[in-house]
Amino acid sequence: MGAPLYLHPRLAPRSASLTGSTAFLHALADGLGTPLNVVIPEQIAENAARFDEVFRHHRLKGTTLFAHKASASSALLRRLAATGASVDVSSLQELQHALASGFTADRIVATGPKDPAFCWLAARVGVTFHVDSREELEALVRLARTDGTPRVRVLLRLSGFPSAGVRRLTRRSRFGTPVAGVPQLLDAVERYPDAVELLGVGYHLDTTDLQEKALALEGCVKVMDMCRARGLGPRVVDTGGGFGVSYLAEAAQWEAYTTELTRAVLAQRPPLTWQNHGYGLRNEGGTLAGGLGLYPAHRAVAGPAYLDELLRTRAPSLGRPLATLLQEHLYDVYAEPGRALADQCGITLARVLEVRRDDEDPGGVHEHSGAWQVRLDMNAGDCPLEDHGILIDPLLVPRASGPSGGPVPFAGGHSADPGAGGDGPVGVYLFGNLCLESDLITKRLVFLPRLPAQGDLLCFANTAGYCMDFGAHEAEQRPRARKVAVLPGATEAGPRWRIDADYWPLPSDEETHQAGASRQEEANA
Ligand SMILES: *Cc1c(COP(=O)(O)O)cnc(C)c1O
């Protein structure tokens, strides 16, 4: 098996404290079953404040919008409604959710492909539209005129930014109007001043490439100039999302893992993955081919720091820092993080159902002979980290440390044989609970500090963004994971919590402890 190759998750203080609350997590999982999602509303408020701080630092008037599609949690959305942040919605249901969670229309932007009902409600309540094309703009005009909705505020989503000099490979996007088509789009805007108001322009690029984003941001500033030359008065530049998250605690583990994965694909070491899956890499006659299709799980610069770096970057052709260009024109800057705002905002728990060794092939002829298999009470859709190319180790939350400190025996079934690799580090494959060959939670051998036992929990950290809700479905009529939100302040039994749908950021909940403490102080005085 070789030395263990760990990929330890990065844990911010709230996540660290939650994942360390062993007895609490077991009590929750016992009561509500697994898979179980636990969100941390206070964290999303802190994350939004950090983005706002970057804008303040650059003396920019900025707005942070949460890309709702990253999480369906009511608790996270409602907590965010109690901050200055706005929200980016991409379906009728997300719009309804945002309105019902306390966001007023001036704090909502409708984005993505839109169906008629979504457009109707959005226009009716007066949210801002991210407009993809001239066709969409004209459909909005028809809606505003026939329905008598208020004048619709629009942000034009642009793509295909040209670069001077060396041709950069700019990603083709299905979305947005290519910059070359902007004059015609602006003609349309000018034709319908009764129906649409141009708020600004923007882009969303699903890339980590800073230079590509700098090109797009500069391109937007140039289009804003073009608008002003025509007498239009836009004031917003929207920098989209994609600020990213650093999932791993240690860069060195990521380096070591990807190096060894490459060697495994080239058969220079024993396989690290199920059927020597290469995550995009292939061995073609001893030569490495393909590309690693993984999220860069350790990132030196991500989230608000990435926004900061982008604003410091010099505009590719205008030469001055992008923040300076935006500041000079007094433009408002929007940022639409999804993943980065949900960073550290939740965990997913799964019960260990069975631990066994693949000993079908005692001769050890086939490659996984002797590998440990851990079956979890969840399926791949409940925690699709790997669908997003994210590799992180789950944390082992042992059953054994109950509140009394003594080991808690777990009845029934056959548990792991501690004599066979039970005490030290061990590599395991994680399987889901579906009756399906492909229901692997991880395609890779996951190294754990010791072999889990039936009844233990595995805790997947940092799953609030895209993992809790994106892939979940009711396969085999199994219920979807329940979701709970933890409140600030803990009791002796652990953190206080609510069912996600029943969470509201009420002052009485937020401050119970502080208020209790200060009342105590008053009484003592
Ligand atoms: C998905 C999306 C985002 C958020 O992207 P992240 O990578 O999660 O930050 C922002 N804007 C638009 C238009 C999107 O579609």
The ligand as an SDF file (V2000), in Angstrom:
LIG
                    3D

 15 15  0  0  0  0  0  0  0  0999 V2000
  -22.5100   29.7410  -10.7960 C   0  0  0  0  0  0  0  0  0  0  0  0
  -22.4100   31.1790  -10.9970 C   0  0  0  0  0  0  0  0  0  0  0  0
  -21.6910   31.9670  -10.0830 C   0  0  0  0  0  0  0  0  0  0  0  0
  -20.9270   31.3940   -8.9120 C   0  0  0  0  0  0  0  0  0  0  0  0
  -19.8120   30.6670   -9.3030 O   0  0  0  0  0  0  0  0  0  0  0  0
  -18.7940   30.1140   -8.1690 P   0  0  0  0  0  0  0  0  0  0  0  0
  -17.7650   29.4140   -8.9590 O   0  0  0  0  0  0  0  0  0  0  0  0
  -19.5820   29.2090   -7.3090 O   0  0  0  0  0  0  0  0  0  0  0  0
  -18.2770   31.2800   -7.4390 O   0  0  0  0  0  0  0  0  0  0  0  0
  -21.6940   33.3370  -10.2720 C   0  0  0  0  0  0  0  0  0  0  0  0
  -22.3330   33.9040  -11.3060 N   0  0  0  0  0  0  0  0  0  0  0  0
  -23.0300   33.1720  -12.2220 C   0  0  0  0  0  0  0  0  0  0  0  0
  -23.7140   33.8580  -13.3440 C   0  0  0  0  0  0  0  0  0  0  0  0
  -23.0850   31.7860  -12.0930 C   0  0  0  0  0  0  0  0  0  0  0  0
  -23.7550   31.0760  -12.9880 O   0  0  0  0  0  0  0  0  0  0  0  0
  1  2  1  0
  2  3  1  0
  2 14  2  0
  3  4  1  0
  3 10  2  0
  4  5  1  0
  5  6  1  0
  6  7  2  0
  6  8  1  0
  6  9  1  0
 10 11  1  0
 11 12  2  0
 12 13  1  0
 12 14  1  0
 14 15  1  0
M  END
$$$$
